[in-house]
Amino acid sequence: MSIVKRVMISLMLMVMILIGGCGTRLSQDVHSTTKGQELQDLETARQQGLITEKEYNKQKKKILKR
């Protein structure tokens, strides 16, 4: 194989690799809740009996310290 063909093949491979990566999309979902929403969710869990009063108070303190 001649040097010109090798160079051309190498260039075509590099272009294909570069172009192939252009279609890739990265996405990251960011979900943030406010302290108020966290406290409301915590209160709901307490009211529904999903957590104890002790757990509620512990988590509430954690949220309010942030």
N, C-alpha and C positions, 0 to 999 in steps of 0.2 A: 504494500500500500504506500502510495506516495505521501510525502510530508504535507502536501496541500490537502489531500483527502483527509488525513488525520486531523489537521487543524480545523477543517470544515466540520467534520463529525464532532469534534470536541466543542466547537462553537455552537452547533445545533443542540447538542445535549445540554449545554449551559443555558441556552435560551429556553429550552423546554422546561428545565428545572425552575428557572426564574418565573416563567409564565405560569407554570402549574401552581406555584405558591400564591399567585396573585388572587386566585379565586377563593382562597381560604378565608373564612370569616371567623373571628373569635368573638364570642359574646360572653358577657358576664352579667348576671342579674344581681342587682344590689337591692336588697330589701332593708329598709331601716324603719324602725318604729320609734315613736316618741316615748318619753318616759310616761306621759299620760296614758298612752295606749297600752303600754306594758302594765301599768298599774290597774287599768280597767280590766285587762285580760286576767290579771292575777286575782282581782276581786271576783270576777265571774267564776274562775276555777274554785275559789273558796266557797262561794255561794252554792255551787253545784256539788260540793263535797269532794271535789277531785284532789284537794290538798287540805291539810289540817290548818288550824289557826296558827300553830307554831311555824309551820312551813311558810304560810302566808306572811307572817311578820318578818321572818328571816329574809325572804325574797324581796319584800317591800323595802327593807333597809338597804339591801344590795343595790336595788334600782335607784333609790334616792341618793346614795353615796356617789353615783357616777356623775 
